Amino acid sequence: MQIHNLSDKNSILNTFISEIRDVTVQKDSMRFRRNIERIGEILGYEMSKELTYKLSTTETPLGKSSINLFENDIVLCSILRAGVPLHQGLLNYFDDAENAFISAYRYHRHDLESFEIVVEYLVCPSLENKTLILADPMLATGRSLVATYEALKPFGIPKEIHLVNVIAAQDGVDYINSYFPENTHLWIATIDQELNSKGYIVPGLGDAGDLAFGEKLQR
């Protein structure tokens, strides 16, 4: 798996990362969603550099113009519900992409420090020989991405896979690195080094789904 950590270089992305972490700014859920969306746009732009391109000709009012355009058949899959703003940011750039959605959440059977990943809802087009983009803001333990990947396998074998995340824990990056095929790229805005006993990223930003859409009832 190839890892592309955008925090290795300073850019305007730093501003959006700072704001989604800030406990004061987080009180504005609309601003939080918009910042996640903008981060998705930046990650999508950087990811586009690794796609496959071919020469295309465009007719203008005064003649013809040649330019390279990407030829990948993209399926964009986000993990509900936290992945929705990130999904929209990517869709702003890949507007012809097919779309898939999956519900993968932590189910705490006994206590808050142990959980299993439950997949309940899934809608997806064929993935056979296509470019699959898996979007989820937080890559903590990595178990949600692995569960999602396993659930998508019956829909076909993608030509390549791009994982798009906002904040990751190093443990999660290491975990998924052993599960995904070699033709996988991880696009990440920044990587934190710690997970706490509950499997949340430290310093992280909290629960991205709650910050975007309000607190949920625990099951």
N, CA and C atoms as a LAMMPS dump frame, in Angstrom:
ITEM: TIMESTEP
0
ITEM: NUMBER OF ATOMS
657
ITEM: BOX BOUNDS ff ff ff
-5.0000000000000000e+02 5.0000000000000000e+02
-5.0000000000000000e+02 5.0000000000000000e+02
-5.0000000000000000e+02 5.0000000000000000e+02
ITEM: ATOMS id mol type element x y z
1 1 1 N 0.838 -1.191 0
2 1 2 C 0 0 0
3 1 3 C 0.876 1.246 0
4 2 1 N 0.534 2.185 -0.865
5 2 2 C 1.27 3.439 -0.919
6 2 3 C 0.566 4.484 -0.043
7 3 1 N 1.321 5.127 0.825
8 3 2 C 0.764 6.083 1.772
9 3 3 C 1.14 7.498 1.349
10 4 1 N 0.129 8.353 1.193
11 4 2 C 0.336 9.749 0.817
12 4 3 C -0.156 10.612 1.975
13 5 1 N 0.764 11.092 2.788
14 5 2 C 0.428 11.909 3.956
15 5 3 C 0.623 13.376 3.589
16 6 1 N -0.484 14.085 3.397
17 6 2 C -0.394 15.459 2.909
18 6 3 C 0.184 16.417 3.937
19 7 1 N 0.218 16.023 5.206
20 7 2 C 0.79 16.896 6.229
21 7 3 C 2.313 16.942 6.161
22 8 1 N 2.913 16.142 5.289
23 8 2 C 4.366 16.195 5.116
24 8 3 C 4.807 17.539 4.54
25 9 1 N 3.866 18.246 3.872
26 9 2 C 4.166 19.562 3.331
27 9 3 C 3.119 20.547 3.818
28 10 1 N 3.551 21.756 4.145
29 10 2 C 2.62 22.781 4.593
30 10 3 C 1.763 23.292 3.434
31 11 1 N 0.465 23.496 3.705
32 11 2 C -0.45 24.04 2.709
33 11 3 C -1.664 24.609 3.431
34 12 1 N -2.626 25.135 2.68
35 12 2 C -3.866 25.65 3.248
36 12 3 C -4.628 24.553 3.977
37 13 1 N -4.33 23.306 3.665
38 13 2 C -4.955 22.181 4.356
39 13 3 C -4.762 22.287 5.87
40 14 1 N -3.619 22.822 6.308
41 14 2 C -3.349 22.976 7.746
42 14 3 C -4.448 23.777 8.448
43 15 1 N -4.968 24.804 7.767
44 15 2 C -6.012 25.648 8.357
45 15 3 C -7.269 24.839 8.627
46 16 1 N -7.675 24.047 7.653
47 16 2 C -8.903 23.271 7.8
48 16 3 C -8.75 22.183 8.862
49 17 1 N -7.563 21.581 8.945
50 17 2 C -7.307 20.585 9.982
51 17 3 C -7.37 21.221 11.361
52 18 1 N -6.762 22.4 11.497
53 18 2 C -6.779 23.1 12.775
54 18 3 C -8.205 23.422 13.208
55 19 1 N -9.032 23.851 12.268
56 19 2 C -10.397 24.248 12.606
57 19 3 C -11.279 23.062 12.991
58 20 1 N -11.139 21.925 12.328
59 20 2 C -11.988 20.785 12.691
60 20 3 C -11.58 20.186 14.033
61 21 1 N -10.354 20.449 14.475
62 21 2 C -9.901 19.993 15.797
63 21 3 C -10.332 20.95 16.907
64 22 1 N -10.509 22.216 16.603
65 22 2 C -10.713 23.264 17.594
66 22 3 C -12.074 23.112 18.278
67 23 1 N -12.087 22.962 19.602
68 23 2 C -13.333 22.726 20.338
69 23 3 C -14.299 23.907 20.227
70 24 1 N -13.776 25.103 20
71 24 2 C -14.643 26.27 19.838
72 24 3 C -15.289 26.275 18.461
73 25 1 N -14.487 26.048 17.435
74 25 2 C -15.009 26.028 16.071
75 25 3 C -15.965 24.858 15.875
76 26 1 N -15.736 23.761 16.571
77 26 2 C -16.578 22.578 16.433
78 26 3 C -18.028 22.821 16.816
79 27 1 N -18.292 23.879 17.556
80 27 2 C -19.665 24.171 17.96
81 27 3 C -20.544 24.546 16.766
82 28 1 N -19.912 24.941 15.672
83 28 2 C -20.634 25.283 14.441
84 28 3 C -20.604 24.051 13.534
85 29 1 N -21.657 23.247 13.557
86 29 2 C -21.657 21.994 12.801
87 29 3 C -21.622 22.231 11.298
88 30 1 N -22.214 23.328 10.834
89 30 2 C -22.181 23.621 9.403
90 30 3 C -20.746 23.899 8.951
91 31 1 N -20.01 24.652 9.749
92 31 2 C -18.61 24.951 9.42
93 31 3 C -17.77 23.674 9.476
94 32 1 N -18.052 22.807 10.462
95 32 2 C -17.332 21.544 10.551
96 32 3 C -17.551 20.72 9.287
97 33 1 N -18.814 20.593 8.851
98 33 2 C -19.106 19.814 7.641
99 33 3 C -18.419 20.419 6.422
100 34 1 N -18.459 21.731 6.321
101 34 2 C -17.854 22.4 5.157
102 34 3 C -16.346 22.197 5.135
103 35 1 N -15.707 22.234 6.305
104 35 2 C -14.262 22.009 6.34
105 35 3 C -13.914 20.58 5.949
106 36 1 N -14.701 19.616 6.397
107 36 2 C -14.48 18.227 5.976
108 36 3 C -14.639 18.118 4.463
109 37 1 N -15.644 18.799 3.938
110 37 2 C -15.874 18.788 2.49
111 37 3 C -14.686 19.373 1.745
112 38 1 N -14.152 20.485 2.237
113 38 2 C -13.004 21.12 1.577
114 38 3 C -11.76 20.241 1.663
115 39 1 N -11.603 19.554 2.791
116 39 2 C -10.48 18.613 2.906
117 39 3 C -10.643 17.499 1.879
118 40 1 N -11.882 17.044 1.682
119 40 2 C -12.138 16.034 0.656
120 40 3 C -11.755 16.51 -0.732
121 41 1 N -12.017 17.774 -1.013
122 41 2 C -11.646 18.331 -2.316
123 41 3 C -10.128 18.325 -2.498
124 42 1 N -9.406 18.704 -1.462
125 42 2 C -7.942 18.73 -1.548
126 42 3 C -7.387 17.322 -1.713
127 43 1 N -7.897 16.382 -0.914
128 43 2 C -7.449 14.992 -1.028
129 43 3 C -7.78 14.431 -2.409
130 44 1 N -8.951 14.786 -2.936
131 44 2 C -9.341 14.317 -4.262
132 44 3 C -8.442 14.874 -5.354
133 45 1 N -8.081 16.141 -5.224
134 45 2 C -7.177 16.751 -6.203
135 45 3 C -5.833 16.035 -6.215
136 46 1 N -5.274 15.799 -5.026
137 46 2 C -3.985 15.109 -4.956
138 46 3 C -4.096 13.68 -5.485
139 47 1 N -5.201 13.018 -5.168
140 47 2 C -5.411 11.652 -5.647
141 47 3 C -5.502 11.594 -7.165
142 48 1 N -6.064 12.635 -7.767
143 48 2 C -6.262 12.642 -9.222
144 48 3 C -4.948 12.547 -9.984
145 49 1 N -3.847 12.903 -9.333
146 49 2 C -2.544 12.847 -9.986
147 49 3 C -2.085 11.413 -10.233
148 50 1 N -2.707 10.449 -9.537
149 50 2 C -2.329 9.04 -9.681
150 50 3 C -3.275 8.264 -10.582
151 51 1 N -4.242 8.945 -11.215
152 51 2 C -5.18 8.258 -12.093
153 51 3 C -4.556 8.047 -13.469
154 52 1 N -5.281 7.336 -14.325
155 52 2 C -4.806 7.027 -15.674
156 52 3 C -5.395 8.029 -16.661
157 53 1 N -4.552 8.604 -17.505
158 53 2 C -4.992 9.659 -18.415
159 53 3 C -4.766 9.259 -19.875
160 54 1 N -5.624 9.809 -20.731
161 54 2 C -5.426 9.643 -22.17
162 54 3 C -5.733 10.964 -22.864
163 55 1 N -5.153 11.147 -24.04
164 55 2 C -5.309 12.394 -24.778
165 55 3 C -6.723 12.504 -25.338
166 56 1 N -7.318 13.684 -25.144
167 56 2 C -8.666 13.937 -25.635
168 56 3 C -8.692 15.269 -26.373
169 57 1 N -9.571 15.365 -27.354
170 57 2 C -9.693 16.586 -28.15
171 57 3 C -11.028 17.257 -27.876
172 58 1 N -10.971 18.551 -27.624
173 58 2 C -12.166 19.339 -27.36
174 58 3 C -12.364 20.366 -28.461
175 59 1 N -13.602 20.472 -28.949
176 59 2 C -13.924 21.447 -29.986
177 59 3 C -14.246 22.784 -29.316
178 60 1 N -13.526 23.84 -29.681
179 60 2 C -13.791 25.182 -29.171
180 60 3 C -14.438 26.01 -30.292
181 61 1 N -14.94 27.201 -30
182 61 2 C -15.512 28.038 -31.065
183 61 3 C -14.505 28.406 -32.155
184 62 1 N -13.199 28.321 -31.832
185 62 2 C -12.184 28.773 -32.787
186 62 3 C -11.262 27.657 -33.267
187 63 1 N -11.527 26.433 -32.859
188 63 2 C -10.645 25.351 -33.287
189 63 3 C -10.736 24.152 -32.369
190 64 1 N -9.615 23.417 -32.268
191 64 2 C -9.574 22.222 -31.441
192 64 3 C -8.465 22.34 -30.403
193 65 1 N -8.722 21.797 -29.219
194 65 2 C -7.743 21.807 -28.135
195 65 3 C -7.555 20.381 -27.634
196 66 1 N -6.295 19.997 -27.432
197 66 2 C -5.986 18.654 -26.94
198 66 3 C -5.526 18.724 -25.491
199 67 1 N -6.016 17.798 -24.688
200 67 2 C -5.653 17.758 -23.275
201 67 3 C -5.819 16.334 -22.763
202 68 1 N -5.031 15.974 -21.765
203 68 2 C -5.143 14.657 -21.15
204 68 3 C -6.263 14.652 -20.118
205 69 1 N -7.181 13.697 -20.235
206 69 2 C -8.279 13.537 -19.287
207 69 3 C -8.224 12.137 -18.683
208 70 1 N -8.591 12.028 -17.389
209 70 2 C -8.526 10.712 -16.763
210 70 3 C -9.628 9.821 -17.32
211 71 1 N -9.327 8.535 -17.418
212 71 2 C -10.256 7.576 -18.009
213 71 3 C -10.732 6.519 -17.019
214 72 1 N -10.481 6.717 -15.736
215 72 2 C -10.898 5.746 -14.722
216 72 3 C -12.411 5.749 -14.54
217 73 1 N -12.967 4.556 -14.398
218 73 2 C -14.364 4.41 -13.985
219 73 3 C -14.384 4.368 -12.459
220 74 1 N -14.857 5.435 -11.849
221 74 2 C -14.744 5.603 -10.396
222 74 3 C -16.038 5.231 -9.692
223 75 1 N -15.896 4.472 -8.61
224 75 2 C -16.988 4.241 -7.675
225 75 3 C -16.565 4.828 -6.333
226 76 1 N -17.345 5.767 -5.856
227 76 2 C -17.051 6.455 -4.602
228 76 3 C -17.948 5.896 -3.505
229 77 1 N -17.338 5.292 -2.492
230 77 2 C -18.083 4.671 -1.4
231 77 3 C -17.716 5.343 -0.084
232 78 1 N -18.725 5.826 0.639
233 78 2 C -18.464 6.431 1.943
234 78 3 C -19.162 5.639 3.031
235 79 1 N -18.584 5.714 4.23
236 79 2 C -19.121 5.02 5.392
237 79 3 C -20.043 5.981 6.138
238 80 1 N -21.311 5.591 6.231
239 80 2 C -22.301 6.421 6.919
240 80 3 C -22.061 6.419 8.418
241 81 1 N -22.346 7.529 9.088
242 81 2 C -22.848 8.779 8.545
243 81 3 C -21.758 9.823 8.425
244 82 1 N -20.646 9.578 9.133
245 82 2 C -19.565 10.56 9.202
246 82 3 C -18.945 10.836 7.842
247 83 1 N -19.035 9.87 6.926
248 83 2 C -18.384 10.023 5.636
249 83 3 C -19.119 10.903 4.65
250 84 1 N -20.331 11.348 4.97
251 84 2 C -21.139 12.096 3.998
252 84 3 C -20.484 13.407 3.559
253 85 1 N -20.001 14.282 4.467
254 85 2 C -19.359 15.515 3.995
255 85 3 C -18.083 15.248 3.182
256 86 1 N -17.324 14.238 3.578
257 86 2 C -16.12 13.882 2.828
258 86 3 C -16.496 13.36 1.448
259 87 1 N -17.551 12.568 1.393
260 87 2 C -18.078 12.057 0.127
261 87 3 C -18.429 13.221 -0.806
262 88 1 N -19.109 14.227 -0.27
263 88 2 C -19.511 15.369 -1.09
264 88 3 C -18.295 16.123 -1.616
265 89 1 N -17.262 16.284 -0.786
266 89 2 C -16.058 16.958 -1.252
267 89 3 C -15.408 16.241 -2.417
268 90 1 N -15.346 14.928 -2.343
269 90 2 C -14.78 14.139 -3.441
270 90 3 C -15.682 14.198 -4.667
271 91 1 N -16.995 14.155 -4.439
272 91 2 C -17.938 14.183 -5.555
273 91 3 C -17.916 15.531 -6.272
274 92 1 N -17.527 16.589 -5.567
275 92 2 C -17.394 17.901 -6.214
276 92 3 C -16.364 17.867 -7.335
277 93 1 N -15.384 16.99 -7.218
278 93 2 C -14.334 16.886 -8.238
279 93 3 C -14.557 15.728 -9.189
280 94 1 N -15.108 14.637 -8.701
281 94 2 C -15.355 13.462 -9.549
282 94 3 C -16.864 13.331 -9.741
283 95 1 N -17.428 14.299 -10.473
284 95 2 C -18.888 14.403 -10.549
285 95 3 C -19.529 13.313 -11.393
286 96 1 N -18.759 12.572 -12.161
287 96 2 C -19.306 11.467 -12.949
288 96 3 C -19.168 10.124 -12.234
289 97 1 N -18.67 10.14 -11.024
290 97 2 C -18.447 8.885 -10.295
291 97 3 C -19.77 8.206 -9.956
292 98 1 N -19.759 6.875 -9.97
293 98 2 C -20.861 6.124 -9.394
294 98 3 C -20.71 6.158 -7.875
295 99 1 N -21.798 5.906 -7.169
296 99 2 C -21.778 6.074 -5.728
297 99 3 C -22.246 4.831 -4.99
298 100 1 N -21.597 4.582 -3.862
299 100 2 C -21.967 3.484 -2.978
300 100 3 C -21.979 4.013 -1.55
301 101 1 N -22.816 3.405 -0.709
302 101 2 C -22.912 3.817 0.688
303 101 3 C -23.015 2.576 1.564
304 102 1 N -22.352 2.644 2.698
305 102 2 C -22.362 1.517 3.619
306 102 3 C -22.46 2.022 5.057
307 103 1 N -23.213 1.305 5.872
308 103 2 C -23.315 1.618 7.289
309 103 3 C -22.421 0.661 8.063
310 104 1 N -21.346 1.187 8.639
311 104 2 C -20.435 0.381 9.454
312 104 3 C -20.193 1.147 10.752
313 105 1 N -20.572 0.564 11.88
314 105 2 C -20.458 1.282 13.134
315 105 3 C -19.955 0.366 14.243
316 106 1 N -19.476 1.009 15.306
317 106 2 C -18.979 0.27 16.467
318 106 3 C -20.154 -0.169 17.348
319 107 1 N -20.229 -1.45 17.645
320 107 2 C -21.248 -1.963 18.551
321 107 3 C -20.568 -2.436 19.831
322 108 1 N -20.888 -1.756 20.927
323 108 2 C -20.299 -2.092 22.218
324 108 3 C -21.209 -3.098 22.928
325 109 1 N -20.858 -4.349 22.85
326 109 2 C -21.706 -5.396 23.416
327 109 3 C -21.657 -5.412 24.943
328 110 1 N -20.452 -5.214 25.512
329 110 2 C -20.292 -5.347 26.959
330 110 3 C -19.842 -4.052 27.637
331 111 1 N -18.869 -3.357 27.054
332 111 2 C -18.364 -2.137 27.663
333 111 3 C -17.83 -1.223 26.58
334 112 1 N -17.47 0.009 26.964
335 112 2 C -17.045 1.011 25.991
336 112 3 C -15.648 0.761 25.44
337 113 1 N -14.894 -0.121 26.07
338 113 2 C -13.518 -0.35 25.628
339 113 3 C -13.379 -1.561 24.717
340 114 1 N -14.473 -2.273 24.463
341 114 2 C -14.444 -3.38 23.515
342 114 3 C -15.633 -3.233 22.57
343 115 1 N -15.411 -3.53 21.318
344 115 2 C -16.483 -3.356 20.347
345 115 3 C -16.244 -4.253 19.139
346 116 1 N -17.307 -4.432 18.353
347 116 2 C -17.213 -5.099 17.074
348 116 3 C -17.79 -4.177 16.015
349 117 1 N -17.365 -4.355 14.776
350 117 2 C -17.861 -3.532 13.682
351 117 3 C -19.064 -4.225 13.055
352 118 1 N -20.182 -3.515 13.018
353 118 2 C -21.417 -4.062 12.455
354 118 3 C -21.715 -3.35 11.139
355 119 1 N -21.928 -4.126 10.079
356 119 2 C -22.323 -3.602 8.774
357 119 3 C -23.781 -3.972 8.55
358 120 1 N -24.643 -2.954 8.364
359 120 2 C -26.079 -3.228 8.222
360 120 3 C -26.612 -2.843 6.848
361 121 1 N -26.244 -1.689 6.359
362 121 2 C -26.814 -1.185 5.109
363 121 3 C -25.715 -1.063 4.065
364 122 1 N -26 -1.512 2.85
365 122 2 C -25.013 -1.438 1.778
366 122 3 C -25.719 -1.363 0.435
367 123 1 N -25.364 -0.349 -0.351
368 123 2 C -25.821 -0.249 -1.728
369 123 3 C -24.609 0.087 -2.583
370 124 1 N -24.419 -0.672 -3.668
371 124 2 C -23.174 -0.531 -4.432
372 124 3 C -23.365 -1.026 -5.864
373 125 1 N -22.818 -0.308 -6.85
374 125 2 C -22.794 -0.818 -8.221
375 125 3 C -21.669 -1.838 -8.374
376 126 1 N -21.512 -2.38 -9.562
377 126 2 C -20.406 -3.292 -9.821
378 126 3 C -19.069 -2.58 -9.632
379 127 1 N -18.126 -3.288 -9.012
380 127 2 C -16.778 -2.751 -8.808
381 127 3 C -15.763 -3.379 -9.746
382 128 1 N -16.205 -4.281 -10.581
383 128 2 C -15.292 -5.051 -11.415
384 128 3 C -14.453 -4.14 -12.314
385 129 1 N -13.133 -4.217 -12.122
386 129 2 C -12.155 -3.492 -12.927
387 129 3 C -12.329 -1.967 -12.864
388 130 1 N -12.911 -1.472 -11.776
389 130 2 C -13.103 -0.036 -11.625
390 130 3 C -12.155 0.519 -10.559
391 131 1 N -12.143 1.825 -10.422
392 131 2 C -11.359 2.501 -9.398
393 131 3 C -12.258 2.761 -8.2
394 132 1 N -11.968 2.109 -7.087
395 132 2 C -12.781 2.241 -5.884
396 132 3 C -12.148 3.265 -4.948
397 133 1 N -12.95 4.26 -4.545
398 133 2 C -12.535 5.226 -3.535
399 133 3 C -13.352 4.96 -2.277
400 134 1 N -12.681 4.621 -1.188
401 134 2 C -13.335 4.411 0.1
402 134 3 C -13.07 5.632 0.982
403 135 1 N -14.135 6.307 1.414
404 135 2 C -13.985 7.552 2.16
405 135 3 C -14.546 7.421 3.567
406 136 1 N -13.735 7.776 4.556
407 136 2 C -14.154 7.795 5.949
408 136 3 C -13.257 8.797 6.671
409 137 1 N -13.826 9.806 7.361
410 137 2 C -12.973 10.843 7.953
411 137 3 C -11.922 10.318 8.916
412 138 1 N -12.286 9.357 9.777
413 138 2 C -11.385 8.909 10.833
414 138 3 C -10.897 7.484 10.585
415 139 1 N -9.599 7.309 10.581
416 139 2 C -8.985 5.982 10.502
417 139 3 C -8.34 5.72 11.856
418 140 1 N -9.094 5.096 12.746
419 140 2 C -8.614 4.869 14.117
420 140 3 C -7.962 3.49 14.218
421 141 1 N -8.752 2.479 14.493
422 141 2 C -8.201 1.122 14.566
423 141 3 C -8.035 0.501 13.188
424 142 1 N -8.777 1.002 12.202
425 142 2 C -8.738 0.437 10.859
426 142 3 C -9.754 -0.664 10.633
427 143 1 N -10.449 -1.065 11.675
428 143 2 C -11.37 -2.199 11.555
429 143 3 C -12.6 -1.874 10.713
430 144 1 N -13.058 -0.631 10.741
431 144 2 C -14.211 -0.25 9.917
432 144 3 C -13.883 -0.337 8.427
433 145 1 N -12.706 0.13 8.037
434 145 2 C -12.309 0.052 6.63
435 145 3 C -12.163 -1.397 6.175
436 146 1 N -11.604 -2.224 7.028
437 146 2 C -11.446 -3.64 6.675
438 146 3 C -12.813 -4.304 6.54
439 147 1 N -13.73 -4.025 7.48
440 147 2 C -15.075 -4.599 7.409
441 147 3 C -15.804 -4.132 6.158
442 148 1 N -15.615 -2.868 5.796
443 148 2 C -16.225 -2.331 4.581
444 148 3 C -15.679 -3.022 3.345
445 149 1 N -14.377 -3.186 3.297
446 149 2 C -13.74 -3.846 2.162
447 149 3 C -14.241 -5.282 2.005
448 150 1 N -14.376 -5.989 3.106
449 150 2 C -14.877 -7.357 3.054
450 150 3 C -16.327 -7.388 2.555
451 151 1 N -17.142 -6.427 2.995
452 151 2 C -18.537 -6.391 2.576
453 151 3 C -18.687 -6.062 1.094
454 152 1 N -17.709 -5.346 0.531
455 152 2 C -17.776 -4.954 -0.881
456 152 3 C -17.261 -6.024 -1.841
457 153 1 N -16.588 -7.013 -1.343
458 153 2 C -15.964 -8.019 -2.214
459 153 3 C -16.937 -8.711 -3.161
460 154 1 N -18.18 -9.014 -2.752
461 154 2 C -19.107 -9.673 -3.689
462 154 3 C -19.468 -8.826 -4.915
463 155 1 N -19.148 -7.525 -4.894
464 155 2 C -19.519 -6.651 -6.003
465 155 3 C -18.446 -6.591 -7.097
466 156 1 N -17.368 -7.339 -6.943
467 156 2 C -16.347 -7.395 -7.977
468 156 3 C -14.977 -6.977 -7.48
469 157 1 N -13.981 -7.203 -8.318
470 157 2 C -12.599 -6.894 -7.964
471 157 3 C -12.195 -5.567 -8.604
472 158 1 N -11.926 -4.534 -7.807
473 158 2 C -11.536 -3.242 -8.385
474 158 3 C -10.167 -3.323 -9.057
475 159 1 N -9.985 -2.469 -10.044
476 159 2 C -8.678 -2.342 -10.689
477 159 3 C -7.671 -1.734 -9.736
478 160 1 N -8.126 -0.789 -8.922
479 160 2 C -7.282 -0.137 -7.929
480 160 3 C -8.17 0.425 -6.825
481 161 1 N -7.569 0.668 -5.666
482 161 2 C -8.307 1.16 -4.504
483 161 3 C -7.612 2.397 -3.95
484 162 1 N -8.408 3.413 -3.637
485 162 2 C -7.897 4.612 -2.989
486 162 3 C -8.678 4.814 -1.691
487 163 1 N -7.974 4.808 -0.572
488 163 2 C -8.568 5.072 0.73
489 163 3 C -8.358 6.539 1.058
490 164 1 N -9.435 7.249 1.395
491 164 2 C -9.358 8.691 1.648
492 164 3 C -9.825 8.955 3.074
493 165 1 N -8.922 9.461 3.899
494 165 2 C -9.229 9.747 5.305
495 165 3 C -8.704 11.123 5.679
496 166 1 N -9.304 11.704 6.699
497 166 2 C -8.88 13.019 7.169
498 166 3 C -7.805 12.882 8.242
499 167 1 N -8.121 12.165 9.322
500 167 2 C -7.168 11.961 10.412
501 167 3 C -7.034 10.465 10.679
502 168 1 N -5.801 10.008 10.803
503 168 2 C -5.544 8.597 11.072
504 168 3 C -4.681 8.457 12.314
505 169 1 N -4.776 7.307 12.948
506 169 2 C -3.815 6.898 13.968
507 169 3 C -2.798 5.98 13.306
508 170 1 N -1.569 6.06 13.735
509 170 2 C -0.532 5.238 13.12
510 170 3 C -0.854 3.751 13.252
511 171 1 N -1.462 3.35 14.381
512 171 2 C -1.851 1.946 14.554
513 171 3 C -2.844 1.51 13.482
514 172 1 N -3.787 2.391 13.155
515 172 2 C -4.762 2.07 12.125
516 172 3 C -4.136 1.943 10.75
517 173 1 N -3.193 2.829 10.449
518 173 2 C -2.477 2.762 9.17
519 173 3 C -1.735 1.436 9.06
520 174 1 N -1.055 1.046 10.132
521 174 2 C -0.316 -0.216 10.127
522 174 3 C -1.259 -1.405 9.961
523 175 1 N -2.433 -1.32 10.596
524 175 2 C -3.39 -2.43 10.549
525 175 3 C -3.928 -2.65 9.134
526 176 1 N -4.37 -1.593 8.468
527 176 2 C -4.945 -1.775 7.135
528 176 3 C -3.88 -2.106 6.097
529 177 1 N -2.641 -1.747 6.385
530 177 2 C -1.561 -2.027 5.447
531 177 3 C -1.395 -3.524 5.215
532 178 1 N -1.781 -4.323 6.205
533 178 2 C -1.64 -5.777 6.075
534 178 3 C -2.858 -6.426 5.43
535 179 1 N -3.941 -5.662 5.209
536 179 2 C -5.176 -6.238 4.675
537 179 3 C -5.442 -5.889 3.216
538 180 1 N -5.107 -4.68 2.81
539 180 2 C -5.468 -4.242 1.47
540 180 3 C -4.417 -4.67 0.447
541 181 1 N -4.841 -4.896 -0.803
542 181 2 C -3.896 -5.339 -1.837
543 181 3 C -2.855 -4.277 -2.172
544 182 1 N -1.852 -4.701 -2.93
545 182 2 C -0.738 -3.814 -3.244
546 182 3 C -1.167 -2.6 -4.06
547 183 1 N -2.211 -2.752 -4.867
548 183 2 C -2.651 -1.637 -5.721
549 183 3 C -3.567 -0.682 -4.963
550 184 1 N -3.256 -0.458 -3.673
551 184 2 C -4.031 0.432 -2.816
552 184 3 C -3.215 1.669 -2.465
553 185 1 N -3.871 2.83 -2.526
554 185 2 C -3.267 4.09 -2.096
555 185 3 C -4.04 4.608 -0.899
556 186 1 N -3.339 5.078 0.107
557 186 2 C -3.957 5.749 1.249
558 186 3 C -3.659 7.241 1.155
559 187 1 N -4.731 8.053 1.092
560 187 2 C -4.609 9.504 1.056
561 187 3 C -5.094 10.042 2.394
562 188 1 N -4.201 10.685 3.122
563 188 2 C -4.507 11.093 4.49
564 188 3 C -4.066 12.537 4.706
565 189 1 N -4.914 13.311 5.389
566 189 2 C -4.562 14.711 5.64
567 189 3 C -3.517 14.832 6.735
568 190 1 N -3.625 13.983 7.777
569 190 2 C -2.633 14.011 8.848
570 190 3 C -2.711 12.726 9.657
571 191 1 N -1.607 12.375 10.307
572 191 2 C -1.534 11.149 11.102
573 191 3 C -1.156 11.492 12.533
574 192 1 N -1.985 11.042 13.483
575 192 2 C -1.677 11.151 14.907
576 192 3 C -1.065 9.839 15.381
577 193 1 N -0.367 9.88 16.488
578 193 2 C 0.405 8.713 16.906
579 193 3 C -0.302 7.812 17.909
580 194 1 N -1.381 8.263 18.545
581 194 2 C -1.939 7.488 19.658
582 194 3 C -3.397 7.101 19.455
583 195 1 N -3.766 5.957 20.065
584 195 2 C -5.149 5.558 20.291
585 195 3 C -5.333 5.405 21.797
586 196 1 N -6.483 5.864 22.315
587 196 2 C -6.717 5.646 23.742
588 196 3 C -7.331 4.269 23.981
589 197 1 N -7.677 3.976 25.216
590 197 2 C -8.172 2.64 25.567
591 197 3 C -9.504 2.32 24.9
592 198 1 N -10.222 3.348 24.444
593 198 2 C -11.504 3.129 23.77
594 198 3 C -11.364 3.06 22.252
595 199 1 N -10.131 3.156 21.78
596 199 2 C -9.895 3.076 20.345
597 199 3 C -10.143 4.37 19.602
598 200 1 N -10.09 5.522 20.304
599 200 2 C -10.247 6.819 19.657
600 200 3 C -8.883 7.48 19.471
601 201 1 N -8.781 8.252 18.388
602 201 2 C -7.522 8.899 18.041
603 201 3 C -7.237 10.051 18.999
604 202 1 N -5.969 10.132 19.459
605 202 2 C -5.513 11.209 20.336
606 202 3 C -4.345 11.937 19.664
607 203 1 N -4.414 13.283 19.479
608 203 2 C -5.46 14.181 19.949
609 203 3 C -6.742 14.142 19.126
610 204 1 N -6.667 13.709 17.858
611 204 2 C -7.868 13.531 17.062
612 204 3 C -8.754 14.752 17.023
613 205 1 N -10.085 14.51 17.032
614 205 2 C -11.033 15.623 17.069
615 205 3 C -12.338 15.258 17.763
616 206 1 N -12.467 14.016 18.214
617 206 2 C -13.725 13.56 18.791
618 206 3 C -14.466 12.688 17.803
619 207 1 N -15.8 12.665 17.895
620 207 2 C -16.634 11.848 17.017
621 207 3 C -17.065 12.68 15.813
622 208 1 N -16.543 12.358 14.626
623 208 2 C -16.814 13.164 13.435
624 208 3 C -18.285 13.146 13.064
625 209 1 N -18.945 12.002 13.231
626 209 2 C -20.366 11.922 12.915
627 209 3 C -21.204 12.801 13.81
628 210 1 N -20.92 12.795 15.117
629 210 2 C -21.648 13.637 16.062
630 210 3 C -21.413 15.118 15.781
631 211 1 N -20.18 15.471 15.472
632 211 2 C -19.857 16.875 15.208
633 211 3 C -20.529 17.38 13.938
634 212 1 N -20.696 16.502 12.972
635 212 2 C -21.317 16.899 11.709
636 212 3 C -22.837 16.916 11.778
637 213 1 N -23.416 15.949 12.515
638 213 2 C -24.863 15.752 12.426
639 213 3 C -25.587 15.67 13.771
640 214 1 N -24.879 15.842 14.88
641 214 2 C -25.513 15.782 16.181
642 214 3 C -25.288 14.443 16.856
643 215 1 N -25.418 14.439 18.185
644 215 2 C -25.182 13.222 18.937
645 215 3 C -26.232 12.168 18.647
646 216 1 N -25.805 10.915 18.698
647 216 2 C -26.681 9.789 18.411
648 216 3 C -26.987 9.025 19.692
649 217 1 N -28.061 8.272 19.673
650 217 2 C -28.359 7.374 20.776
651 217 3 C -27.467 6.163 20.684
652 218 1 N -26.916 5.714 21.783
653 218 2 C -26.036 4.546 21.808
654 218 3 C -26.865 3.263 21.789
655 219 1 N -26.359 2.278 21.047
656 219 2 C -27.02 0.978 20.982
657 219 3 C -26.296 -0.027 21.851
